[in-house]
């Protein structure tokens, strides 16, 4: 039954497969243009690196109308010998099935977790369905640390353009690193490896009727693994080629989703992060190499205009919870000439921590609070672009490292305010 399987037919499929060593999940929604390449890379990776393992590929689909599940069903590697694979390869079980529940990536993952538990798999990986840069080696890098028995969770490590992933670089990475003490560089990367045990742990969490089922699943998985005491590492995958987003464009929905989930997790795991001091590196696997990166266009003037408009319209809201000196700084920044516009690291950390406290204290509507962060994030990104426009990749990474150290240094003040 290597076809498109309804929810009603799943039990028959599970009975046919019985058990498996590896499960690879691909959540999708109308990805006909790219998912064939992803499936071929997965099949080749499993054949090359795990030929003796019983493996299943699960496409958890959100109701595609462009033939995505049919492409998963019909895509095969015609000639393994052309890939220099001459050993016997165990057949791959493939399944394309619709997920149920709230629409969103989290619900797709829930189906993957359910099947991993039902098949008692040892190791799982999930990969996005719109990847153009995935290679067979990704499967080894995501699965082998788990199959070795040494790790429960493998986060991805990518090389990205210096203006790609600005929400991660300016908020999510430094904040989660300061809170939970692990230097997981891409906590919302999209590709992960994890143990069957961790999949069952995820499945048992009471979040599947919440916003996690719609969005925020990536940061939820990483934070839950770290806060739950599971063994965490990361693997270098090279470049993640996807459709880059202009960080000055309207990313308010993504910011709302990811930052909202991060703030919710702060409340849930406050007893864990309040006792953590300095952060530490996590084991990193894979051969580091330079890659060509697609450019990311930015319009700094438009970004500063949006910041200025936010100061004009939202200052009355920000003054309700941001320290007075921070609010006063933002007013002064509103009047700076373009070339001198800056939001320093220390001030940015005060802003982010101010928002975490406001969310914790529920000083206003969660939606209004989080959406009011957007012009500040855009202003900070504009400042970062102006500061690093002539900087190379290593210099930019050091700037991000400096920001992380400030988040860690100011954590004690956050703790004192959180408890008051």
N, C-alpha and C positions, 0 to 999 in steps of 0.2 A: 504494500500500500504506500508506494512512494509518490503520492499525488497530493491533491488539495483535500484536506480532511476537515469535516465539520466538527464542531464541539461534540456532537452526539457520537461521532465515529472514533473519537480519541481513545476511548477505553479499548476498542478493538486493536488500534494501532499500538498502544502500549503493551497489550498482551502479546502481540506479534513480536515486538522488539525485546520485551522482557527487561533486560538490563543493558547498560552501556557504560563504557569507561569515560567517554568524552561527549559533551553536548556543546554545540556552537549555535548561539541564537542570533538571528538577524531580525530586529524589529523593522517594520516598513510601513509606508503609506505612499502609494503612487510613485514608486522609484524604478519604473521599468527601464529607464535609460541607463541606470548604473548597477542594478542589483545582479545582473548576469556576471559582470566582472567580479563582484564581491564573492558570489557563489563559487566561481571557478578558482579564485585565490584560496578560498577556504578548503575546497576539495583537494587542491594541489598541496596545500600546507599539511593537511591531515595525512595524505598519502606519503609525503616526503618525510615527515618527522615522526609520525605515529602510525606506521603501516600495520602494526600488530594490535592496535587498539580498536575496540568496537566503538564507532562514533556515529552520532546522529547530528543532522543539521536541521534546525527548526526555524522556519520563517513565521514570525508572529505578526500578522498583518492587520492593519486598522481599517480594512474595508476598501482596499485599492480598487479603482475602476479602470486602470490602464493595463491590466494583465500582469501585474507584478508577481502574484503567486504562481501563475502559469509559467513565467520565465524561470522561477526557482525550480519548479518541477522539471522543466525541460532542459535546463542547463547541465551539461556534463563536460568532463575533460575527455576528449575523443582519443587522445594518444599520449599516455603517460611516458612512453619511451622518448617522445620529443622533448620531455622535460628532464631527461636523463634519469628516469625512474624505471628500474628494471626488476625490482623485487615484486613479490606478490602483494597486492594491496587488498585489504579487507573491504568488502562493499560498504558504501556509506548509506545509511538510512536517512532519507529526506522527508520532511514534513512541512507543508504550508497550511496554516490554520488561522482562522480569524480569532482575535482575542475579544473578550467580553469585559464589560465594566465601563468605567468612565473613559471617555476618549483621551488617549495620551500615551506617551512612551512608557510611563510607569505601568499601565495596564498590560502593555505588550511584554514587559519584563516579568510581570507576575505569571503570565502563561509559561514563559521560559523557566522560571523558578519551579512551577508546579510540575513540569515535565522532567526537570532535573531530579526532583525529589521522587517522582514516580518510578524513574528508571535507575535510581540509586547511583547516579554518576559520580565519578571521583573528581572530575575537573570540568569547568564550564568556561566559555568565553562568549562575549557578546561584541558584535561589531556593527557599526552603522551601515545602512543600506545604500548610502549615497557617496561612499568613498571612491575616489579615483586613484589614490596612492597606496592602497592596501597591497601587500605582497604575501606570498606563502609563508615567509619568515615570521610574519606577525603571529601566526598560530603557535609556532614554537615559543616565541617570546611571552605570549600571554598564558600558555598552558603548562609549559615545562616547570616553572617554579612551583606550581601547584601539584603537579604529578610527582615531583620529587619528594613531596611531603613536608617541605620546609616552609611553605607560605600558603595563606588562605586567600589573599587578595593581591592582585597585580594591577596597578594603575599604569596608564600609558604615559610615556614621556616623549614629547614631540619637539622638533625644531619648528618654530613658527616665525612669521614676519614680526618685526618689532611692534607693529601696530595691529596685529591680529590677536584676539583673545584679551582685550583690554579689561573686560569685567573680571576675568580670572586674575590678571596681573595686578590690578589695582585694588581689588576687594577680596575675592574668594580665596586665592592662594595665601596672601599674607595673613588674612583673618583666621582661616582654619589652621594654618601652621602655628600661629600664636596661641590659639585656643587649645589645640589637642596635641601639640608638641611633635608632630611628624611632618617632615619636609616633603610632602607629596606634591610635586610641582604642577600636575594637571589633575586636580580633584574632580573636574567636570569634563574630562576629555572625550568620553563617548565610547571608548573601547576598554574592556576590562576582562581580566581573568579572575576566577574565584572557585573555591572548593565546593563540592556538593554539600558539605556541612554548612558552609556559609549561605548557600542558596536556601537551604531549609530554614536557617535562622531568619533570613530576609522574609521568607514566606510566612513565618509565624508572627511577624510584626503587624500591628493593627493600624495600617496606614492606607489600605487599598481602596477605601472610600473617601480619601482625603485628597488634598492637592498633589501629594506625591504620585498618585496614580495618573495625574494629568501632566505634571512637569516636576522638575526638581529631583528626578530619580537618580541622576548621576551624582550630585553632591550628597544625596541621602545615602547612597550605597557606600561612598567613600567614608563619610563621617560615621556611619553605623559600624563599618568594619573597624575603623581606628578606635572609636569610643568603646566598642565592644571587646577590645583587647585581642582582636584577631591579628595574625602575623601578616604584615603589609610590606610589599616591595613595589618597585616600578621597573618597567622595561622600555628601553629606547627603541622607538618604532620608525625613526626618521621623520619625514615630513607628513603632515596630515593635509592633503590637498582637498579642499572643499570650496564652496562659493564664499569668498571672504566678504565680510560685512564692513561697510564704512563705519568706524566707531563714532562718527559724528551724525550718523543717520538715526532714525527712531528705533532705539533698542530698549525702549521703556518696558515693553512686554517681557523681553528676556530678563532684563534687570529685575523686574518685579518678581518673576518666577524664581530665579536662582537665589537672589538675595533674600527673598521671603522664606524660602526653604532653609537657608543657612541660619536665619534668625530663629526660626521655629526649632531647629536642632539645638541652638544655644540654650533654649529653655529646657528642652528635654534632657540634655546631657550636662547641665550646669554642675552637677555633683562630680562629674568627671573632669571637666576642664579647669575648675577652680583650683585644683591641687597640682596642676602641671606648670612647671617653670619654663626653662629654656627648651627650645626645639632641638631635634636631632635628625640627622640624615637617615633615610631608609635605604636598604640595599637596592642597588640599581644594576640591571642586567642589559646586555646588548652592546654591540660595537658602535661607538659614537663616530659619526662621519658627517661631513658637510653636505648640505643638500641645496638645490635651487628652490627658492621660494617665490610664490606668486606675489606681485606687489599689492599693497593695500592702499587705496587712495583715501586721503583725508582732506577735509576742508576746514582748516583751523578757524578761519574767520567766522564761518557759519556756527562752529561749535562755541566760540566765545560769545557770539550773539545770543545763542540759546542760554548760555550761562547768565548773561546780563538780564535777559528777559525773566529768568527764574528768580534772580535777586529782586527784580521789580515786583514780581507777582507773589512770591512765596516767603519773603523775609518775615512777614508777620507770623507765619506758621513755624519757621525755623527758630525764631526767638523763643518759642514756647519750650524748647528742649535743648537747644545748643547753648554751650557756654557763651556768655556775653562777649568775651574777647574773640571768639570764633565768628559770631554774627557780625561784629564790628569789622573784622578782617574781610569778610565777604563783601561788605558794603564798600570798603576801600578798593578791593580787587575789581569791583564793578567799574571804577573810574580809571583803571590803569590803561595806558596805551597798549595797543596790540602787541608790540614787540617786547614789552615788559610784563605781560600777563603771566603770573605764576601762582600755583597753589602748592606750597612746600610740603614735603613729606609729613612733617610734624603736624601741620594744620590739617592735612587730609586724614591722618589717623584720628585726630580729635573729632572730625566730622563723622567718620564711620562709627567710631565708638559711641558718639552721641546718638546716632540712629539706632544702634543696637540697644541702648538703654531705653530709648523712647519706645521701641517695639516691645521690650520686656515689661515696661510699666504701662503699656497700652494708653499712651497719652492722647491718642486720637485714632481714627479709623486706620486700620492696617493698610488698606489700599491707598488712602491719601498720603500716609507717611511714606510708604515705599515709592510711590510715583513722584513724590516731591524730591527724592534723591536723584532723579534723572538729570536735571540741569547741573547739579553739583558733580556728578560722575562725568558728564560731558566736559565741564570746565576743567576738571582734574586731567582728563585725557588730553585736552588741548594743551595744558601746561606741560604734560609729559612729552608730547610731540615737539613743542618748541624747545624743550631742554635737550632732546635726543636726536634732533633732525640730522646732525652730523656724526652721530655715534654709531659704532659698529655693534654687532650682536653681543659680544662679550661685555662691552661697556653698558649696554642696555640691561643685560642680566645683572650686572653689579648694581645698577640703579634700583632694580627690583629687590635685590638682596638687601640693600640699605633700607628700603621701605619696610621690608619684613622685620628687620631688627628694631625699627621704631615701633611697630605694632607690638613686638614682644616687650620692649622697654616700658611701654605705657599700659601693659596689661594689668599691673598691680592697681593702678588708679581705676581702671575699669572694674576690677573686682570689688574695690572699696565702695564704688558707687552702686554696683549691682546689689550689694548686700544692704545698702542703706534704704 
